Structures are given as structure tokens and as C-alpha cells.
Amino acid sequence: MLRLARRTRQIVPFHVVELFKQANKLAAQGRDIISLGIGEPDFTAPPQVIETLDRAARAGLSGYSPPAGIAPLRQAIADYYAGQFGAPVDNGRVVVTAGASKALLLACMTLIDPGDEILMPDPSYPANQNFIMAAGGIPRLIPCAAGQRFQLTAADIRANWGTATRGVLIASPSNPTGTTISRQDLEALVAEVKARGGFVIMDEIYLGLYYEDPPQSALTLDDDIIVVNSFSKYFHMTGWRLGWLIAPPHVVAEVEKLAASLAICAPTLAQHAALTCFEPDVMRIYENRRLSFKQRRDYLLPEFERLGLHVPVTPDGAFYIYADIRRHSQDSQDFSSRLLREAGIAAVPGLDFGAAHAGYMMRFSYATGLDRLEEAIARLERFLQ
């Protein structure tokens, strides 16, 4: 057998993949499975975006783009950040990427040397650790409690920064918790990191999906923060593989150099189509859909509490509920497996997001229609009884 690179043994697995293999097997047998697991909107791109894609394809706009993306889209993203999130951004700081995943990989490859330690919250999205390790870095998960909204704090930075620590990778709103970092807490965290000469990579993939106060980008605090975002979640274009990165000019120059070799460019037709996302009539569609997600959240939260699935921190963004199942089980993997087999509901056990709360926390996605969520609650109630 061929000898594999050591990094293949370090990659953090996504345990939920096995769960969904089981779910697909049951569905193939005729079982009706309600997915509260996958982090993919049930909405897809609006018709106007698809029409633009068709026109671009017919016009032959399918060749390579510049590594940083087509100029009109870079400008549109800069304008979006200024108008929507209060962060004036020069378009030269925007790099269009093949999804947020490629943006995170490029950021890590640009900033991290082998052996560098990067602090992350526990819980957090598991794939983010793999981007760090792909660059030779060492992700270090810091247990974060409900009292701190499951987010890293300035106190965590002071307590855990070591000689090998190079920076932090955080998300607001977060996957799996749906919680944001308050402006005051983020300002304090950034100050602690910068005082130590470190960097902050901020995952803002869910920034547009907010349900309380309108959000501001981390860029309103500091231009040196590396921000990653995507067309997958708020814009409902998951399979289009389109995202972006916003960074200081000297970082962008190096990211472009890497992107030219590692990706050449993001999908060009998707880039042309994405310009339509920012048109006023299309933005109204996205805003109505955001309110639909809020309606789902507001329906589920009291139902979860009624059923003894405690939600220790109200999610104010994304489309996830991070629930405590201890009233019913101390083993989230067993609970998740039984929930699938006995109730036909797929939900993600806590192990996928870190060890700190793995045994008793689960992530439930509400990226599915309200009628299916109502059915899921009925099934949950029967299952728990």
C-alpha cells in the first residue's frame, strides 16, 4: 500500500457523515426522514440569479477570471459590506474564492507557519481545524461555557496564549451554537490578540442571518481582521461554490499569489450570476427568507424547552439550535442514533464540535420548512414519552 502523509491521520473527521449514511439507507427503505442536521438552506438561488447565470453562459463568459475575481463582483461585495454591515471596504481588499472553504484555506496558508498554534472555541465547526492543519498549524480548542455564549473571550486569550500561539479563528454567528459575539467582547478580544502580535480570522458566513439587533462586521473594529464570508448561507447558493475573503492589501497580494496556483479562480459563471444577488428586488427576497428562518427559530425554541431540550443560549443568528439533552440522556451519540431509528429525525451529536460538551449537547438545524419542523416536534414528543 502507498504510504500516506501524516496529515491524513490528523484530519478531524465529521462524525455526522456516518449518521447521514444511516439516514439515507433508511430513506431508501421507504422511511420518511426529517433532517435537522445538514447546514444547508432549503431555499435555493432566486430566479433572477439563475436567469443571469443563463445569460452569462450564453454570452460565453465561462473563461478564467482573475485570481481575485471579476472586478464588478469585488466592488459589489465591498458595497454590500459598507451598506449592510457598516464597514467601508476598498474593493482591492476583496478576493472572490471558490466558497468560504477556499477562503479559509488561503487565509491559513498565508498566515500560518508549521507549528503555529491557533486558538479556537470549543464548540466550533470541525472543518475549520482542518484548514489550520493543512497549513501545518496546530488548532487548540478552548472550552467555552454557556455563560460566555460558547465564544472565546479576552480572558481566554490572556489565559491560553503561549509562545507558539499565532492567532485565533472565530465565528460570529457561530456554527453550531448560532450565537454572536457582542461588539464590546469582540473589541476586547481583538485588543488582547493584537497586543500579542497575533491575527484574527473571523468567519462571518452567517452574518446576514441575524434575528435580533442588526449586525456589524468585525471590520468596523479593525481593518487588520481577516474576514471570510460566502454566498452559500444567506444567499442560498451552496453548490455554486462562491465565497470571499477581505484582508489588508499586503495580505491580499499574497493570497492572490496562492490562489493563482491552488485554484486559478472561483467559478466564473457563478461570479457573474452573483452580481444579481445585490440588486434591490433580489435583496428583498433574501430578507423575506431571513424572516422565515426567524419564524422557524421562534417556533422551535419554546417547543424545545417544553420537551425538556434546554437551550442554554438563545441563538441570535445562523439556523442552528444547540440544545442540552441531559434531561433525557447523557450520551448524545446514542440519543442521536435512537432518534434517527425510532423517530426518523436526523440531528448532529455534540462530538462533532469539540470534546467539552460532546456528551450532552446536540445541534439541530432549522434549515427546513416550518411544516416539517412541526412534524419533527410531534415525533420528538412521541419519542421522548
C-alpha positions in Angstrom: 0.0 0.0 0.0 1.1 3.6 -0.7 2.4 5.4 2.3 0.1 8.3 3.2 1.1 11.7 4.5 1.0 12.1 8.3 -1.6 14.9 8.0 -4.2 12.3 6.8 -4.1 10.9 10.3 -4.6 14.3 11.8 -7.6 15.4 9.9 -10.7 15.8 12.1 -13.5 13.6 10.9 -17.1 14.8 10.6 -18.8 12.0 12.5 -22.2 13.1 11.2 -21.3 11.6 7.9 -22.0 8.2 9.3 -25.3 9.3 10.7 -26.4 10.5 7.3 -25.3 7.3 5.7 -27.7 5.6 8.0 -30.4 8.2 7.3 -30.0 7.7 3.5 -30.2 3.9 4.0 -33.5 4.3 5.9 -34.9 6.7 3.3 -34.0 4.2 0.6 -36.1 1.6 2.5 -39.1 3.9 2.4 -38.7 5.7 5.8 -39.7 9.4 5.9 -36.6 11.1 7.4 -36.7 14.7 8.6 -33.3 16.2 8.5 -32.5 18.6 11.3 -28.8 18.0 10.7 -27.5 19.5 7.5 -26.4 23.1 7.4 -27.9 23.9 4.0 -30.8 26.2 3.4 -33.9 24.6 1.9 -34.1 27.8 -0.3 -32.2 28.0 -3.5 -31.0 30.8 -5.7 -33.8 33.2 -6.7 -35.0 33.1 -10.3 -33.2 36.3 -11.2 -29.8 34.9 -10.3 -30.5 31.8 -12.3 -31.5 33.9 -15.3 -28.3 35.9 -15.0 -26.3 32.6 -15.0 -28.1 31.5 -18.2 -27.3 34.8 -19.9 -23.7 34.7 -18.9 -23.3 31.1 -20.2 -24.9 32.0 -23.5 -22.6 35.0 -23.8 -19.6 32.8 -23.4 -18.5 34.3 -20.1 -17.1 31.0 -18.8 -13.4 31.5 -19.2 -10.9 32.0 -16.4 -11.3 35.2 -14.3 -8.5 37.0 -12.5 -7.4 35.0 -9.4 -9.1 37.6 -7.1 -12.4 37.5 -9.0 -14.1 39.8 -11.6 -13.9 43.5 -10.7 -17.7 44.2 -10.7 -18.2 41.4 -8.1 -15.4 42.6 -5.9 -16.9 46.1 -6.0 -20.4 44.7 -5.2 -19.1 42.8 -2.2 -17.3 46.0 -0.9 -20.6 48.0 -1.4 -22.6 45.3 0.4 -20.3 45.4 3.4 -20.5 49.2 3.6 -24.2 49.4 3.2 -25.3 46.3 5.1 -22.7 46.0 7.9 -21.3 49.5 8.3 -17.8 48.6 7.1 -16.4 50.7 4.2 -14.1 48.4 2.3 -11.9 49.1 -0.7 -12.6 46.7 -3.5 -8.9 45.9 -3.7 -9.2 44.2 -0.4 -11.8 41.7 -1.6 -10.7 38.3 -3.0 -13.5 36.1 -4.5 -12.9 32.5 -3.7 -14.3 29.0 -4.5 -16.5 29.0 -1.4 -15.7 30.1 2.1 -13.8 26.9 2.5 -11.2 28.1 -0.1 -11.1 31.5 1.6 -10.3 29.9 4.9 -7.7 27.6 3.4 -6.0 30.6 1.6 -6.0 32.7 4.8 -4.4 29.8 6.8 -1.8 29.1 4.1 -0.9 32.8 4.0 -0.7 33.4 7.8 0.3 30.1 9.5 3.7 28.5 9.6 4.3 24.9 10.6 4.0 24.5 14.4 2.0 27.7 14.9 -0.8 27.3 17.4 -4.2 28.8 16.6 -6.9 29.2 19.4 -10.5 28.3 18.6 -13.6 27.9 20.8 -15.0 24.6 21.8 -17.6 24.2 20.4 -16.9 25.1 16.8 -17.2 23.9 13.2 -14.8 20.9 12.9 -13.6 21.6 9.3 -12.0 24.8 10.5 -9.4 22.8 12.4 -8.5 21.0 9.2 -7.7 24.3 7.4 -5.3 25.1 10.1 -3.6 21.7 10.0 -3.4 21.8 6.2 -1.1 24.8 6.7 1.0 23.0 9.3 -0.6 24.7 12.2 -2.0 23.3 15.4 -5.6 24.0 16.4 -6.1 24.4 20.1 -9.7 24.2 21.2 -10.6 26.2 24.4 -13.7 25.1 26.3 -16.3 27.9 26.2 -19.3 27.8 28.5 -22.8 29.0 28.0 -22.1 32.0 30.3 -19.8 33.3 27.6 -22.2 32.4 24.8 -19.9 29.5 23.8 -17.5 32.1 22.4 -13.8 32.9 23.1 -13.3 35.9 25.3 -10.4 38.3 26.1 -9.9 36.3 29.3 -9.4 33.2 27.3 -6.8 34.9 25.2 -4.9 36.0 28.3 -5.1 32.6 29.9 -4.2 30.4 26.9 -1.8 32.4 24.8 1.6 30.7 24.7 4.9 31.1 23.0 3.7 29.1 19.9 0.4 30.9 19.6 0.0 32.9 16.4 -3.7 33.9 16.3 -7.3 33.0 16.6 -10.1 31.6 14.3 -13.6 32.6 15.5 -17.1 32.8 14.0 -19.9 35.2 14.7 -22.7 33.9 14.4 -21.3 30.5 15.2 -21.8 27.0 14.0 -23.1 25.0 16.0 -24.5 27.5 18.5 -26.0 30.3 16.4 -24.6 32.8 18.9 -22.8 36.1 18.1 -20.0 37.9 19.9 -21.1 41.2 21.3 -19.2 44.3 20.0 -17.8 45.0 23.4 -16.5 41.5 23.9 -15.1 41.3 20.4 -13.3 44.6 20.8 -11.7 43.3 24.0 -10.7 40.0 22.4 -9.1 41.7 19.3 -7.2 44.1 21.6 -5.7 41.2 23.5 -4.7 39.4 20.3 -3.2 42.4 18.7 -1.2 43.3 21.9 0.5 39.9 21.4 1.2 40.5 17.7 -1.4 37.9 16.6 -4.0 37.8 13.9 -7.8 37.3 14.0 -9.6 35.3 11.3 -13.3 36.0 11.6 -15.8 33.6 9.9 -18.8 35.8 9.0 -20.5 33.2 6.9 -23.8 33.6 8.8 -23.6 37.4 9.3 -26.6 38.1 7.1 -28.8 35.6 9.0 -29.5 37.6 12.2 -32.6 37.7 14.3 -32.1 40.4 16.9 -30.0 43.6 16.5 -28.7 44.3 13.0 -25.1 43.0 12.9 -21.9 44.9 12.2 -18.9 43.3 10.6 -15.8 42.8 12.7 -14.1 45.1 10.1 -15.9 48.0 11.9 -13.5 47.4 14.8 -10.2 46.8 13.0 -9.1 46.7 9.3 -6.4 44.1 10.1 -9.0 41.4 10.8 -9.2 38.8 8.1 -12.9 38.2 7.3 -14.4 35.3 5.4 -17.9 35.1 4.0 -19.9 33.1 1.5 -22.8 33.0 -1.0 -23.8 29.7 0.5 -25.9 30.6 3.6 -27.6 34.0 3.3 -27.6 33.9 -0.5 -28.6 30.2 -0.6 -26.1 29.2 -3.3 -24.3 26.3 -1.6 -23.4 24.2 -4.6 -22.3 27.3 -6.6 -19.0 27.3 -4.6 -18.6 31.0 -4.2 -17.2 33.0 -1.3 -14.9 35.8 -0.5 -12.1 37.0 1.8 -11.5 40.6 2.9 -8.0 41.4 4.2 -5.4 44.2 4.3 -3.7 44.9 1.0 -0.4 43.3 1.8 -2.2 40.1 2.8 -4.4 40.2 -0.4 -1.2 40.3 -2.6 0.0 37.0 -1.1 -3.5 35.4 -1.1 -3.8 36.2 -4.8 -0.4 34.6 -5.5 -1.5 31.4 -3.7 -5.0 31.5 -5.3 -3.5 31.6 -8.8 -1.8 28.3 -8.2 -4.2 26.5 -5.9 -7.5 27.4 -7.5 -6.8 29.6 -10.6 -10.1 31.3 -9.9 -13.6 30.9 -8.5 -16.2 29.6 -10.9 -16.6 32.4 -13.4 -20.2 31.8 -14.4 -21.2 31.8 -10.7 -19.3 35.1 -10.2 -21.3 36.8 -13.0 -24.6 35.4 -11.6 -23.8 36.5 -8.1 -23.8 40.2 -9.2 -27.6 39.9 -9.4 -27.8 38.9 -5.7 -27.2 42.5 -4.7 -30.0 44.0 -6.8 -32.7 45.6 -4.6 -35.6 43.3 -5.7 -33.4 40.2 -5.1 -32.2 41.5 -1.7 -35.9 41.8 -0.7 -36.3 38.1 -1.5 -33.4 37.3 0.8 -34.7 39.5 3.6 -38.1 37.7 3.4 -36.3 34.4 3.6 -34.3 35.6 6.6 -37.6 36.4 8.4 -38.8 32.8 7.5 -35.7 31.4 9.3 -36.5 33.7 12.3 -40.1 32.4 12.3 -38.8 28.8 12.5 -36.4 29.6 15.3 -39.2 31.4 17.3 -41.4 28.3 16.8 -38.8 25.8 17.9 -37.3 27.5 20.9 -40.3 27.3 23.2 -41.1 23.8 21.9 -37.7 22.5 22.7 -38.0 23.9 26.3 -41.4 22.3 26.7 -39.9 19.0 25.7 -37.0 19.2 28.1 -34.4 20.0 25.4 -32.9 23.0 27.2 -31.3 25.8 25.0 -28.8 27.5 27.3 -28.1 30.4 25.0 -30.7 31.8 22.6 -29.3 31.7 19.1 -29.4 35.1 17.5 -28.1 34.1 14.1 -27.4 31.2 11.6 -30.0 28.4 11.6 -29.0 26.2 14.4 -30.2 25.4 18.0 -27.5 24.0 20.3 -29.6 22.0 22.9 -28.8 20.3 26.2 -30.3 16.8 26.2 -29.3 15.8 29.8 -32.9 15.6 31.0 -33.2 12.6 28.6 -29.7 11.3 28.0 -26.1 11.6 28.9 -24.9 10.2 25.6 -25.6 12.4 22.6 -24.3 9.8 20.1 -26.7 7.2 21.4 -29.5 9.7 21.6 -28.9 10.8 18.0 -28.8 7.2 16.7 -32.0 6.3 18.5 -33.7 9.5 17.4 -33.0 8.5 13.8 -34.0 4.9 14.1 -37.1 5.3 16.2 -38.4 8.8 15.2 -37.0 9.3 11.8 -35.2 12.5 12.8 -31.6 13.2 11.9 -29.7 15.6 14.2 -26.0 16.0 15.0 -24.4 14.8 18.2 -22.1 17.1 20.1 -18.9 15.2 19.5 -18.5 16.8 16.0 -18.0 20.2 17.5 -15.5 19.5 20.3 -15.0 17.5 23.4 -16.1 20.0 26.0 -19.8 19.5 25.6 -19.8 16.4 23.5 -21.8 14.1 25.8 -24.9 16.1 26.4 -25.2 18.8 23.6 -26.7 18.4 20.2 -27.1 20.6 17.1 -30.5 20.9 15.5 -30.8 22.7 12.2 -33.9 24.6 11.2 -32.9 25.0 7.6 -36.1 23.1 6.5 -39.7 24.2 6.1 -42.0 25.0 9.0 -44.4 22.2 8.2 -41.5 19.7 8.5 -40.4 21.3 11.8 -43.9 20.9 13.2 -43.9 17.2 12.2 -40.4 16.9 13.8 -41.7 18.3 17.1 -44.7 15.9 17.1 -42.3 13.0 16.5 -39.9 14.2 19.2 -42.7 14.4 21.7 -43.7 10.8 21.0 -40.1 9.7 21.1 -39.4 11.4 24.4 -42.5 10.0 26.0 
